[in-house]
Amino acid sequence: MRAMAELGSEPQKAAGVSRVMNRESTRLGPTRAEVIDVGLRYTPEHGYAAA
């Protein structure tokens, strides 16, 4: 959530978020899925997440 906030209010690509966090995007997949499942983010299109 913090990394997405740093990148701005537009939908963010998973690769951009992982770059801010200095991690591989494949390692963030489960966390991303959990955040989407609880409704804190949604996926407006493939590869992106938004608030």
C-alpha positions, 0 to 999 in steps of 0.5 A: 500500500505504501509503495503504491501511494508513493507511485501516485494515484493512478493504477500501478503496475506490479513491476513498478510497485516491486521496484519501489520495494526492492523485491521481485514482483513474483514474491509480492504476488501472494500479498497483492492477492490478499490486498485485493481479496480484502477489498483494499485494491482492485485490478482495473486491467491485467497487470495493474492495481488501483485503490 
